[in-house]
Amino acid sequence: MSPFDVSLSAREVLEAFRRDAPNFFLGAAFVTVGLVALAFTALRKRRDLLFIYFGIFAILYGLRLWVQARLLGLLLPDSIFYVRLRVAMTYLVPIPFVLYFRAAGFLDRRTTATVAYVLAVVDGILACLTLAAGPRRLYDRTNSILVIGALLLLIDDFLRHQRRQDKDFLVIRRGLLIFAAFALWDNVATIHFPAWRIEGVGFAIFLASLGYVAGRRTLQRDQQLSEIQKELEVARRIQLSILPAHFPSSPHFQVAARYVPMTSVAGDFYDYVLADEEQAGLLIADVSGHGVPAALIASMVKLAAASQRAAASDPSRFLLGLNEVLCGNTQNQFVTAAYVHLNSRSRELRYSAAGHPPMLLLRDGVVMEVAENGLMLAAFDFASYSNATHPLHEGDRLLLYTDGLIEAANKTGDFFGGESLAAALRETVGDGPAAAADRILTSVQQWSASQDDDLTLIVCDFVSGAEASA
């Protein structure tokens, strides 16, 4: 190559750099903004679609400005992949743009939404065809027509809602109108005559409006989440307050309970309906579902149980009364429950349940099931219940529990199960009720890979004539 040719090439490179400098700068700024948006979402550890689509849109647009720079064309004159990538990037940019508007809820009209989705799908196909077989003028015209049509419909949609006072909508509308004016000019110029591309400047303004809305909405969601967490904490304290803290001192019954909700509030519930020197009435219940709805119904169970104290010595009547109170008042959620009445004078227990796992009785190192189940509460107004009566022996230990214990699953999906629960109960021989409850709960928690349900249990020892320790 002669010195003249080298000098000419240097002048071409310098001229190309001068023309591309604004696009290089804008491209770097857009890619940086996009990466920051994606990093922000990753650090928050919560998937925020607005920031994700915003970040991808900014990165693709910035890369497009770089790829379409004339300087790269001079440096890679014979690269087939570069030529195809340069065109394909144009088709990829509108896809996250459409997804952002969908996530933001700005695609109100069905026609606008349909055209936007068609644009995203067609552009995805055009990008794949271009990368595989190379660019075609037909692809470029198709993309330009679709972009122009989508932008016009979107602008029309925004103008139809001029009375809408939503601040985010107003900011996006102004940014979009500016960007659309620049984008329409560039797309029309692409079809009819060459012109200096000014779309990047409009995109910078539009990107600022999108970033403002994404940031503002994320901040609002975080504030709302903080308020919800505060309310849940209050609800948790209220729910704990309706659970009895301890069983009253009794010469015959020693009782310990454990309650571990899966979330801040839960649908498990227990209560000591009767607690005097000669009798004890222990209730345990499990509301279907989780969270606040289940917790509210658990509070209803508390009130319903209080209204049935007159029937506390007859478990079947007690559960029947609960069912009558709850039926039609739980928004189609049901309740399983078990209730046992213990009488130290007659030395017998009476037990009844409503769709609940059987009670376990540990006697002389042997575990047996006590079961007498009727239909679940709050589901059927015709449900009926009956009692199972058993003698009480000195040293008997009873275990009432919710299904969260036996359905706790390990990493392979195997349930803890009734046999393991019975084995855990046998291992508590020699422990007091509180230590026994802790040992059983620890066994379940060590088995399970994660807590997928509320865990509640009551351990009750019958100690004839002995002083109970709280």
ChimeraX attribute file (.defattr): number of C-alpha atoms within 10 A of each C-alpha:
attribute: neighborCount
match mode: 1-to-1
recipient: residues
	/A:1	5
	/A:2	7
	/A:3	8
	/A:4	9
	/A:5	10
	/A:6	11
	/A:7	11
	/A:8	12
	/A:9	13
	/A:10	12
	/A:11	12
	/A:12	15
	/A:13	17
	/A:14	13
	/A:15	14
	/A:16	17
	/A:17	17
	/A:18	12
	/A:19	15
	/A:20	19
	/A:21	15
	/A:22	14
	/A:23	24
	/A:24	19
	/A:25	13
	/A:26	21
	/A:27	24
	/A:28	17
	/A:29	16
	/A:30	25
	/A:31	21
	/A:32	16
	/A:33	21
	/A:34	26
	/A:35	18
	/A:36	14
	/A:37	24
	/A:38	21
	/A:39	15
	/A:40	16
	/A:41	19
	/A:42	13
	/A:43	8
	/A:44	10
	/A:45	9
	/A:46	9
	/A:47	11
	/A:48	18
	/A:49	16
	/A:50	24
	/A:51	26
	/A:52	23
	/A:53	23
	/A:54	25
	/A:55	28
	/A:56	22
	/A:57	24
	/A:58	29
	/A:59	23
	/A:60	22
	/A:61	24
	/A:62	26
	/A:63	22
	/A:64	23
	/A:65	22
	/A:66	21
	/A:67	22
	/A:68	20
	/A:69	19
	/A:70	17
	/A:71	21
	/A:72	17
	/A:73	16
	/A:74	13
	/A:75	10
	/A:76	13
	/A:77	11
	/A:78	10
	/A:79	10
	/A:80	11
	/A:81	13
	/A:82	17
	/A:83	19
	/A:84	20
	/A:85	19
	/A:86	22
	/A:87	22
	/A:88	25
	/A:89	21
	/A:90	22
	/A:91	26
	/A:92	23
	/A:93	22
	/A:94	22
	/A:95	22
	/A:96	20
	/A:97	17
	/A:98	23
	/A:99	21
	/A:100	24
	/A:101	20
	/A:102	17
	/A:103	14
	/A:104	17
	/A:105	10
	/A:106	19
	/A:107	20
	/A:108	14
	/A:109	11
	/A:110	9
	/A:111	14
	/A:112	21
	/A:113	19
	/A:114	13
	/A:115	19
	/A:116	27
	/A:117	17
	/A:118	16
	/A:119	23
	/A:120	23
	/A:121	14
	/A:122	19
	/A:123	26
	/A:124	18
	/A:125	15
	/A:126	24
	/A:127	21
	/A:128	16
	/A:129	16
	/A:130	22
	/A:131	19
	/A:132	11
	/A:133	9
	/A:134	16
	/A:135	19
	/A:136	13
	/A:137	9
	/A:138	10
	/A:139	19
	/A:140	20
	/A:141	14
	/A:142	14
	/A:143	20
	/A:144	22
	/A:145	15
	/A:146	19
	/A:147	23
	/A:148	18
	/A:149	17
	/A:150	22
	/A:151	22
	/A:152	17
	/A:153	18
	/A:154	26
	/A:155	17
	/A:156	12
	/A:157	18
	/A:158	22
	/A:159	13
	/A:160	10
	/A:161	13
	/A:162	11
	/A:163	9
	/A:164	11
	/A:165	9
	/A:166	8
	/A:167	10
	/A:168	17
	/A:169	19
	/A:170	17
	/A:171	16
	/A:172	22
	/A:173	23
	/A:174	16
	/A:175	20
	/A:176	24
	/A:177	19
	/A:178	18
	/A:179	23
	/A:180	22
	/A:181	15
	/A:182	18
	/A:183	24
	/A:184	18
	/A:185	17
	/A:186	21
	/A:187	20
	/A:188	15
	/A:189	15
	/A:190	15
	/A:191	13
	/A:192	8
	/A:193	9
	/A:194	10
	/A:195	11
	/A:196	9
	/A:197	15
	/A:198	15
	/A:199	18
	/A:200	21
	/A:201	17
	/A:202	18
	/A:203	23
	/A:204	19
	/A:205	15
	/A:206	22
	/A:207	23
	/A:208	15
	/A:209	21
	/A:210	25
	/A:211	20
	/A:212	15
	/A:213	20
	/A:214	23
	/A:215	15
	/A:216	13
	/A:217	16
	/A:218	16
	/A:219	12
	/A:220	12
	/A:221	12
	/A:222	12
	/A:223	12
	/A:224	12
	/A:225	12
	/A:226	12
	/A:227	12
	/A:228	12
	/A:229	13
	/A:230	12
	/A:231	12
	/A:232	17
	/A:233	14
	/A:234	14
	/A:235	18
	/A:236	18
	/A:237	13
	/A:238	13
	/A:239	19
	/A:240	14
	/A:241	10
	/A:242	15
	/A:243	16
	/A:244	13
	/A:245	11
	/A:246	12
	/A:247	19
	/A:248	19
	/A:249	16
	/A:250	21
	/A:251	18
	/A:252	23
	/A:253	29
	/A:254	24
	/A:255	27
	/A:256	21
	/A:257	23
	/A:258	17
	/A:259	18
	/A:260	17
	/A:261	20
	/A:262	18
	/A:263	16
	/A:264	18
	/A:265	25
	/A:266	29
	/A:267	27
	/A:268	33
	/A:269	27
	/A:270	28
	/A:271	23
	/A:272	18
	/A:273	21
	/A:274	19
	/A:275	16
	/A:276	14
	/A:277	16
	/A:278	16
	/A:279	21
	/A:280	27
	/A:281	23
	/A:282	23
	/A:283	25
	/A:284	22
	/A:285	28
	/A:286	31
	/A:287	26
	/A:288	19
	/A:289	16
	/A:290	20
	/A:291	17
	/A:292	17
	/A:293	17
	/A:294	22
	/A:295	24
	/A:296	18
	/A:297	25
	/A:298	25
	/A:299	18
	/A:300	17
	/A:301	26
	/A:302	20
	/A:303	14
	/A:304	19
	/A:305	22
	/A:306	14
	/A:307	15
	/A:308	17
	/A:309	15
	/A:310	11
	/A:311	15
	/A:312	24
	/A:313	21
	/A:314	19
	/A:315	26
	/A:316	27
	/A:317	19
	/A:318	21
	/A:319	30
	/A:320	21
	/A:321	18
	/A:322	24
	/A:323	26
	/A:324	17
	/A:325	20
	/A:326	22
	/A:327	18
	/A:328	14
	/A:329	14
	/A:330	19
	/A:331	12
	/A:332	10
	/A:333	18
	/A:334	22
	/A:335	27
	/A:336	24
	/A:337	29
	/A:338	30
	/A:339	28
	/A:340	27
	/A:341	21
	/A:342	27
	/A:343	21
	/A:344	20
	/A:345	11
	/A:346	11
	/A:347	16
	/A:348	15
	/A:349	21
	/A:350	23
	/A:351	27
	/A:352	29
	/A:353	31
	/A:354	27
	/A:355	19
	/A:356	26
	/A:357	21
	/A:358	23
	/A:359	21
	/A:360	21
	/A:361	24
	/A:362	20
	/A:363	17
	/A:364	13
	/A:365	14
	/A:366	11
	/A:367	18
	/A:368	14
	/A:369	15
	/A:370	20
	/A:371	17
	/A:372	22
	/A:373	23
	/A:374	22
	/A:375	20
	/A:376	22
	/A:377	31
	/A:378	24
	/A:379	20
	/A:380	15
	/A:381	15
	/A:382	10
	/A:383	16
	/A:384	16
	/A:385	18
	/A:386	19
	/A:387	20
	/A:388	16
	/A:389	16
	/A:390	13
	/A:391	12
	/A:392	21
	/A:393	15
	/A:394	15
	/A:395	15
	/A:396	17
	/A:397	29
	/A:398	24
	/A:399	25
	/A:400	25
	/A:401	30
	/A:402	27
	/A:403	21
	/A:404	24
	/A:405	26
	/A:406	18
	/A:407	19
	/A:408	24
	/A:409	21
	/A:410	17
	/A:411	10
	/A:412	8
	/A:413	11
	/A:414	12
	/A:415	18
	/A:416	20
	/A:417	16
	/A:418	17
	/A:419	11
	/A:420	17
	/A:421	21
	/A:422	19
	/A:423	13
	/A:424	19
	/A:425	25
	/A:426	20
	/A:427	14
	/A:428	19
	/A:429	16
	/A:430	9
	/A:431	11
	/A:432	19
	/A:433	24
	/A:434	18
	/A:435	14
	/A:436	24
	/A:437	24
	/A:438	17
	/A:439	17
	/A:440	23
	/A:441	20
	/A:442	12
	/A:443	16
	/A:444	25
	/A:445	18
	/A:446	11
	/A:447	16
	/A:448	20
	/A:449	14
	/A:450	13
	/A:451	18
	/A:452	15
	/A:453	21
	/A:454	23
	/A:455	26
	/A:456	24
	/A:457	24
	/A:458	23
	/A:459	26
	/A:460	26
	/A:461	21
	/A:462	23
	/A:463	20
	/A:464	18
	/A:465	13
	/A:466	13
	/A:467	13
	/A:468	17
	/A:469	14
	/A:470	15
